[in-house]
Amino acid sequence: MKAIVLCAGFGTRLEKDLQNDSSGQYKHLIGVPKPLLPIGNEPLITHWARTTRDVPDVDTVYVVTNAANNDKFVTWSKCWPKVKVVSDGADNNETRSGAVACIQLAVSDFSNEDDVLIIAGDTLFYDDFHLPSYINKFNDFKLKDPDANMLLYVTCLDEEVHKYGILETDMKGRVMGFLEKPQPEETTSRKEDQPLKERDATGMFIAYLYKRWPVYAVEISGRFDVGGLETYLKCCDYFADRKTS
């Protein structure tokens, strides 16, 4: 199994928050890629590096970054033998390739016979998450159907649905419908008017995938999505007293 950690974003919302922070106590974080932000006593991505290091199923971890931050991730990766850093070549937010294109960039480097684990580089799960258990669930699905795919989800409040998405599943957990960041007036579809939006939203990939191959949804207890300063601080608070992920 190959793991892909998506780290090619430019964190524009967080950068804006840091620039506008009147306290000045977070100015040292300006210019730090979100996956390299300190969480607990180590960078966010290190939590994932350790987790995948201890899982025999995962033999290589591809970290897909951009040209502007490539050297920072290469320096970080020297302590992690499983990690291979790949750059999408983008040097600013306007030329970014998008999450889906970054997945393809990494996949093109290895055999299409390998299973693939995709991780958002600005996301951490609650500390009850146990990766080997979920890999076992995935393997169980594959025993029943060799073409099976699996995604993890958390339940959000109704008023937050527009930030995330809506999954529809059958009694067996198979995804039967998906809306990426739907607006209140939307019911059966969501139009995208810019190609980059489609390439930059992993939800669009899910919407493509479930119509062609079986995709099963498995719930986890919770996650932190470090989008801006507020969510970053919430994540920091959660892991403040935890020395390992």
Residue, then its C-alpha position, 0 to 999 in steps of 0.5 A: m500500500k502507498a500513502i499519499v499526503l496532500c501538502a501542495g496547498f498555499g494556506t491562504r486563509l491561514e496566512k491572512d489570519l496570521q497577518n491580521d492577528s493583532s496579538g502578534q503571538y503567532k507571527h512566527l508561523i507566517g510562511v510555515p506550510k500548514p502540514l509543518l505547523p507545530i501540533g503538540n510537540e511536533p509538526l502536524i505531518t509528523h503525526w501521520a509519518r509516525t502513524t504510517r511508519d508503524v503500519p507494515d501495509v504502508d511501504t512508501v509515503y508520498v508527500v505531494t507539495n508545491a515548488a515554493n515549499n518543496d525544500k522545507f518538506v525535503t528537510w523535514s523528510k530526512c528523518w523519515p525513510k518511508v517518505k518520498v517528497v514530490s513537487d507539483g511545480a506550482d510556485n503560487n496559489e494561482t498556479r496550484s494544480g489542485a488536490v486531485a491532480c496531486i493524487q494523480l501525480a503521485v500515483s503515476d510514480f508507482s504501480n497501479e496494482d498498489d492500494v492507495l491511502i490518501i491523507a489530507g496534509d492539514t487534517l488530524f483525527y482524534d486520538d482514538f483513531h487506529l490506522p491498522s483497524y481501518i486498513n483491516k476494514f478496507n481489506d474486508f471490503k476488498l474480500k467481498d469486492p476486489d474493486a472496493n474503495m473506502l472513505l472515512y467520514v465524520t458527522c457534522l452539524d446541519e448548519e455546517v454541511h455547506k462547509y463539507g458535504i453530504l453522503e448518502t449510503d445504503m444499509k451496507g455502508r455503500v455510498m449511493g450519493f454525494l454532494e461536495k459543499p452543497q448550498p442550501e438550495e441544492t438537492t441533486s447536483r452542484k455545478e462547478d464553473q471553474p476547472l480548478k475547483e474540480r481539481d482542487a476538491t477531493g469531494m469531486f473525486i468521490a462524486y466521480l468514483y462512487k458512480r463507477w466503483p463501489v465506495y464504502a463509508v466508515e465513520i470516525s469519531g472526529r477530526f481537525d481540519v486546520g483551515g484558519l487560525e481558529t481551527y489551528l488553535k483548537c487542534c493545538d489545544y486538543f493535542a497539548d497534553r498528548k505526546t504521541s498521536 
